[in-house]
Amino acid sequence: MFRNAVVLLALIPAAWAQAVISAHSGMVNFVEGDVQLAGKPVKLDGAIFPDMKPGQILSTQSGRAEILLTPGVFLRLDNNTSFQMISNQLTDTKLEILSGAALIEADEILKDNRIAVKMAAAETVLLKTGLYHFNAGAGQVRTFEGKAQVSDASHSTELAGGRTLLVGSSLTPDKFNKGKSKDELYAWSEQRNYRLALANISAARRTNSKGLSNSLWAWDPWLSMYTYLPRSGRIYSPFGVSWYSPATVWVVFQPAPRPDSGYQASNAGNSSWQGVAPSSSAVSVAPSSNASTGSVGASSGTSSSAVAASAGASRGR
């Protein structure tokens, strides 16, 4: 089904996509059900996305939530879960899981970015990209993929993929069955990952790679959400989908070679899409955070003015 959706999206004329750079971690990107921030219900209307400030608590009752941390790192909360944002700086993102269960998907950890998760008396620092599960009730940290450093006042240990440990003990890693540990939060996160991957394709097609100095969060109006946009290359998520940069998305969805053009497709078996080439003039306006400091801002090469970008204005490839 996901493969069919990718093909359908590729056939749609390129949508508006505004690249934005997160100045802070903690923007609420998606909620379903009963979710509260600082004691008030969170309702996303497609125009305003709450930006968590240090000290604020976000909690779910019969609902789930997705929060954007540093570019390429997603925090997802299960039902009946709460966490507090301790520091929302990109160079020092720190949060505390207060109750329930959370899953962190880290697809890219930029050079100067640091992500730390406090739970009980222990702190977990993500060392590598991967998938990390936190259960406050059980005091358990699991690493599906990746590597983390878990420390408390007396102990410190590395937690590699396929290992788990209990905080409040000697922090001794043990193996766990990854297949049997895929709960409802894992399944929901996987569904979110597929949808975000579709938004990534749309955003990558309309973003000018020349103006991209770093990986960032990008707005896709087709699906009304922010998605992860790598600066370059093609990055794989722990759920098996790909994140495309503006340069690599055109390699995957190349037009079929024509006998008279001399063009040879390097990956013609994956695509026969007749698309349009990237246009540096295509701009749009992304929704903003409601933070007074402004958690998102337009990246270089984009305009803050609303411009209706038509497919006819783009140069055919």
Backbone torsions as a table, in degrees:
resi	resn	phi	psi	omega
1	MET	NA	-42.1	179.6
2	PHE	-63.1	-40.3	179.4
3	ARG	-61.0	-42.2	178.4
4	ASN	-63.9	-38.3	-179.7
5	ALA	-65.2	-37.3	178.1
6	VAL	-63.1	-42.7	179.6
7	VAL	-63.1	-42.9	-179.9
8	LEU	-63.8	-41.1	179.2
9	LEU	-64.4	-36.9	-179.4
10	ALA	-65.6	-26.7	-178.8
11	LEU	-82.1	-14.3	-179.2
12	ILE	-81.6	137.5	176.3
13	PRO	-55.0	147.5	-174.2
14	ALA	-57.2	134.0	-178.9
15	ALA	-89.3	170.8	172.1
16	TRP	-67.0	142.8	174.6
17	ALA	-150.2	119.7	-178.7
18	GLN	-107.1	121.2	176.6
19	ALA	-76.8	133.9	178.8
20	VAL	-132.9	146.2	179.6
21	ILE	-108.2	125.4	179.5
22	SER	-74.8	125.3	177.2
23	ALA	-83.3	-19.7	-179.1
24	HIS	-143.6	159.5	168.5
25	SER	-82.3	157.6	171.2
26	GLY	108.8	17.6	176.7
27	MET	-82.2	129.7	179.5
28	VAL	-79.4	115.9	-173.4
29	ASN	-98.8	-27.1	-176.9
30	PHE	-159.6	139.1	173.4
31	VAL	-138.9	153.2	169.5
32	GLU	-142.7	139.6	-178.0
33	GLY	79.8	-153.0	-174.6
34	ASP	-88.3	107.5	179.9
35	VAL	-131.6	136.7	-178.9
36	GLN	-128.8	142.3	174.8
37	LEU	-121.6	121.1	-177.8
38	ALA	54.2	37.5	176.2
39	GLY	82.5	1.8	-179.6
40	LYS	-116.4	141.5	-179.1
41	PRO	-59.0	140.5	177.1
42	VAL	-97.6	119.3	177.3
43	LYS	-126.3	111.3	179.5
44	LEU	-88.7	122.1	-177.0
45	ASP	-104.7	9.0	179.7
46	GLY	87.0	-3.4	-179.7
47	ALA	-122.9	-31.6	-178.9
48	ILE	-121.9	127.0	178.4
49	PHE	-118.2	116.4	-177.2
50	PRO	-58.7	142.1	179.0
51	ASP	-116.3	115.7	-175.8
52	MET	-71.9	135.8	176.4
53	LYS	-100.0	156.1	177.0
54	PRO	-55.0	133.6	-179.7
55	GLY	96.7	-19.6	-179.2
56	GLN	-76.7	150.9	-179.9
57	ILE	-116.9	131.6	173.2
58	LEU	-111.2	132.9	-176.8
59	SER	-135.6	148.8	175.1
60	THR	-116.3	145.0	171.0
61	GLN	-108.3	-100.0	172.3
62	SER	-91.7	72.5	-176.7
63	GLY	-172.8	174.5	178.2
64	ARG	-136.3	162.4	-177.5
65	ALA	-147.2	152.0	176.8
66	GLU	-125.0	126.9	-177.9
67	ILE	-121.6	136.6	178.8
68	LEU	-90.1	125.0	176.5
69	LEU	-99.0	-129.7	175.7
70	THR	-69.9	155.8	-176.5
71	PRO	-52.8	123.1	-178.7
72	GLY	95.9	1.6	-178.7
73	VAL	-123.5	119.2	-179.2
74	PHE	-109.0	138.0	171.3
75	LEU	-111.6	125.0	179.8
76	ARG	-123.4	133.4	-175.7
77	LEU	-108.5	139.0	176.7
78	ASP	-83.2	178.6	173.3
79	ASN	-58.7	148.6	175.0
80	ASN	53.8	50.2	-178.6
81	THR	-129.5	147.8	176.1
82	SER	-142.6	147.8	174.6
83	PHE	-145.6	157.2	179.0
84	GLN	-116.4	134.8	175.0
85	MET	-83.5	114.2	-179.7
86	ILE	-87.9	-48.4	176.4
87	SER	-139.5	132.8	-178.0
88	ASN	-109.8	15.4	177.8
89	GLN	-73.5	141.9	179.9
90	LEU	-63.0	-35.2	-180.0
91	THR	-79.5	-11.3	-179.4
92	ASP	-153.1	69.8	177.7
93	THR	-85.4	121.7	-178.0
94	LYS	-138.7	132.3	179.6
95	LEU	-139.2	162.9	179.6
96	GLU	-126.6	126.1	174.2
97	ILE	-81.2	114.8	-176.6
98	LEU	-90.4	-36.6	-179.5
99	SER	-158.0	160.7	175.9
100	GLY	78.2	-151.4	-174.8
101	ALA	-132.6	145.1	-180.0
102	ALA	-140.4	151.4	178.7
103	LEU	-127.2	129.7	177.0
104	ILE	-111.5	122.8	174.8
105	GLU	-103.1	113.8	-179.8
106	ALA	-110.9	101.3	-179.1
107	ASP	-90.1	-24.7	176.0
108	GLU	-154.7	133.5	173.4
109	ILE	-117.7	106.7	-176.3
110	LEU	-64.9	157.1	-170.6
111	LYS	-51.2	-45.9	-174.5
112	ASP	-97.6	8.0	-179.0
113	ASN	-94.0	144.5	178.6
114	ARG	-134.8	130.8	179.4
115	ILE	-122.9	120.8	179.4
116	ALA	-125.9	139.7	-179.1
117	VAL	-123.0	119.0	177.7
118	LYS	-94.2	137.2	174.9
119	MET	-149.4	119.3	-171.9
120	ALA	57.8	-128.7	-177.3
121	ALA	-94.7	4.2	-175.8
122	ALA	-108.8	153.9	176.4
123	GLU	-126.2	133.1	179.7
124	THR	-112.9	121.4	177.5
125	VAL	-106.6	126.3	-179.5
126	LEU	-76.8	121.0	-178.6
127	LEU	-96.8	-30.3	-178.4
128	LYS	-136.6	162.5	174.1
129	THR	-62.6	153.7	-178.6
130	GLY	161.1	-157.9	-177.1
131	LEU	-133.4	122.7	-171.8
132	TYR	-127.2	132.2	-177.4
133	HIS	-115.7	133.5	-179.6
134	PHE	-123.9	128.6	178.2
135	ASN	-123.7	104.1	-175.5
136	ALA	-68.6	-36.8	-178.9
137	GLY	-63.4	-41.7	179.9
138	ALA	-89.1	-11.0	-176.7
139	GLY	65.4	37.4	-171.3
140	GLN	-118.3	137.5	173.7
141	VAL	-117.7	131.3	177.8
142	ARG	-124.9	139.8	174.3
143	THR	-113.4	104.7	176.1
144	PHE	-69.0	-46.1	175.5
145	GLU	-144.3	152.9	176.6
146	GLY	107.2	-158.8	177.7
147	LYS	-155.9	136.3	-179.6
148	ALA	-135.6	158.6	175.2
149	GLN	-109.4	118.1	-179.3
150	VAL	-108.7	126.7	-174.8
151	SER	-137.4	148.7	167.3
152	ASP	-134.0	-164.1	-175.2
153	ALA	-65.9	-24.0	-173.6
154	SER	-116.6	-20.6	-173.2
155	HIS	-136.2	160.3	174.1
156	SER	-153.3	133.9	-178.1
157	THR	-149.7	153.0	175.0
158	GLU	-88.2	137.9	-179.6
159	LEU	-116.7	105.0	-177.7
160	ALA	-87.8	175.7	179.4
161	GLY	-60.7	139.3	-179.1
162	GLY	80.2	11.8	-179.3
163	ARG	-120.0	153.0	179.1
164	THR	-139.2	159.9	174.5
165	LEU	-153.6	164.4	177.0
166	LEU	-107.5	128.5	176.4
167	VAL	-76.4	156.4	-178.7
168	GLY	85.9	0.1	176.4
169	SER	-117.7	-146.3	-179.5
170	SER	-87.1	6.5	-179.2
171	LEU	55.8	46.8	179.6
172	THR	-93.2	116.5	-178.9
173	PRO	-67.3	148.1	176.9
174	ASP	-141.6	157.3	178.7
175	LYS	-74.6	154.5	171.6
176	PHE	-142.6	158.3	-178.6
177	ASN	-84.5	106.4	-176.4
178	LYS	-63.9	-39.0	-179.2
179	GLY	-62.5	-42.4	-178.7
180	LYS	-80.6	-7.8	-178.0
181	SER	-98.3	5.4	179.6
182	LYS	-82.8	95.3	-175.6
183	ASP	-89.2	-167.7	-178.9
184	GLU	-65.4	-35.0	177.5
185	LEU	-64.8	-39.5	177.4
186	TYR	-61.8	-46.6	-178.8
187	ALA	-63.7	-41.7	178.9
188	TRP	-65.5	-41.1	178.8
189	SER	-63.7	-37.5	177.9
190	GLU	-64.4	-41.1	176.9
191	GLN	-63.4	-42.8	177.3
192	ARG	-61.2	-39.8	-179.5
193	ASN	-60.0	-43.8	179.4
194	TYR	-63.0	-42.4	-178.6
195	ARG	-67.9	-40.2	177.5
196	LEU	-65.6	-32.8	178.2
197	ALA	-66.0	-36.0	175.3
198	LEU	-64.7	-42.0	177.9
199	ALA	-65.0	-33.9	178.3
200	ASN	-61.3	-42.0	-179.8
201	ILE	-62.4	-44.7	179.5
202	SER	-62.6	-45.6	-178.1
203	ALA	-67.9	-40.9	-179.1
204	ALA	-63.8	-34.5	-179.0
205	ARG	-67.6	-25.0	-175.8
206	ARG	-109.1	7.7	-179.1
207	THR	-105.2	133.2	179.0
208	ASN	-79.2	114.5	-176.4
209	SER	-64.5	-24.4	-178.3
210	LYS	-67.0	-27.0	-179.4
211	GLY	-94.8	9.4	-175.2
212	LEU	-99.8	109.8	-178.2
213	SER	-98.4	-13.1	-179.0
214	ASN	-158.5	162.8	172.7
215	SER	-66.2	152.0	-174.5
216	LEU	-159.1	178.5	170.9
217	TRP	-93.9	135.4	-178.1
218	ALA	-124.5	142.8	-179.5
219	TRP	-87.9	130.5	174.7
220	ASP	-118.3	110.5	-177.6
221	PRO	-71.5	-20.3	178.9
222	TRP	-62.4	-42.0	-179.0
223	LEU	-107.8	3.3	176.3
224	SER	53.5	54.3	179.3
225	MET	-156.9	159.4	170.1
226	TYR	-86.0	147.8	179.6
227	THR	-138.8	166.2	-178.9
228	TYR	-83.2	131.5	179.4
229	LEU	-128.0	106.0	178.2
230	PRO	-66.8	151.3	178.6
231	ARG	-68.2	-40.0	-178.4
232	SER	-151.2	165.5	175.2
233	GLY	73.8	-163.4	179.8
234	ARG	-134.1	123.2	-174.1
235	ILE	-114.2	136.5	-179.0
236	TYR	-98.5	138.4	176.9
237	SER	-89.9	160.5	177.3
238	PRO	-62.1	-17.5	179.4
239	PHE	-89.2	-1.4	173.8
240	GLY	97.9	-1.2	178.2
241	VAL	-92.6	167.5	-178.6
242	SER	-110.9	142.5	171.0
243	TRP	-105.8	122.6	-176.5
244	TYR	-101.7	140.7	170.5
245	SER	-85.5	166.7	178.8
246	PRO	-56.4	-29.3	-179.6
247	ALA	-77.4	-43.7	-173.8
248	THR	-80.6	-21.9	-179.2
249	VAL	-64.6	-28.2	179.7
250	TRP	-78.6	-21.4	175.6
251	VAL	-73.0	-40.9	-178.9
252	VAL	-71.0	-44.5	-178.7
253	PHE	-106.1	64.8	179.2
254	GLN	-83.7	150.8	171.0
255	PRO	-68.6	151.6	179.0
256	ALA	-64.0	142.4	-179.4
257	PRO	-65.2	143.5	177.8
258	ARG	-108.3	139.9	-177.3
259	PRO	-57.1	-32.3	-175.0
260	ASP	-91.4	-0.8	-174.4
261	SER	-97.6	-19.4	-176.6
262	GLY	74.1	3.5	-178.6
263	TYR	-81.1	131.7	177.8
264	GLN	-115.3	116.9	-179.6
265	ALA	-76.2	129.6	-179.7
266	SER	-77.6	-16.0	-178.2
267	ASN	-141.2	45.9	-172.5
268	ALA	-65.2	-22.8	-179.4
269	GLY	-68.7	-17.4	-177.8
270	ASN	-97.6	-6.2	-172.5
271	SER	-156.5	144.0	168.6
272	SER	-135.7	23.4	-175.4
273	TRP	-73.4	131.0	174.6
274	GLN	-96.6	90.8	-173.8
275	GLY	-102.3	-166.1	176.4
276	VAL	-116.9	151.8	-178.2
277	ALA	-78.5	158.7	178.1
278	PRO	-60.2	146.2	179.1
279	SER	-125.9	123.7	-179.3
280	SER	-71.2	-13.0	-177.7
281	SER	-90.2	-7.6	-178.2
282	ALA	-77.5	120.3	-179.5
283	VAL	-135.6	165.5	175.3
284	SER	-158.7	177.1	179.3
285	VAL	-113.6	124.6	179.9
286	ALA	-90.8	151.3	172.1
287	PRO	-60.4	161.1	-175.9
288	SER	-119.3	166.9	172.9
289	SER	-78.5	157.9	177.9
290	ASN	-93.4	11.2	178.0
291	ALA	-73.7	142.8	-179.1
292	SER	-67.0	-27.0	179.4
293	THR	-80.8	-17.3	179.6
294	GLY	78.3	95.3	-175.4
295	SER	-78.4	-12.2	179.0
296	VAL	-133.1	149.0	178.8
297	GLY	-147.4	154.8	-177.8
298	ALA	-66.0	139.2	178.1
299	SER	-81.7	169.1	-179.9
300	SER	-63.1	141.1	178.5
301	GLY	92.4	-2.2	179.1
302	THR	-115.1	162.4	-176.8
303	SER	-113.0	151.5	176.8
304	SER	-88.9	-5.3	178.8
305	SER	-85.0	148.2	178.2
306	ALA	-83.1	118.0	-179.8
307	VAL	-124.6	130.6	177.9
308	ALA	-80.3	105.0	-178.3
309	ALA	-87.3	115.4	-179.1
310	SER	-98.3	151.8	179.7
311	ALA	-64.8	-29.6	-178.9
312	GLY	-69.3	-19.1	179.8
313	ALA	-83.2	-11.1	-179.5
314	SER	-87.0	149.5	-180.0
315	ARG	-81.6	126.2	179.5
316	GLY	-67.3	143.2	-177.1
317	ARG	-87.7	NA	NA
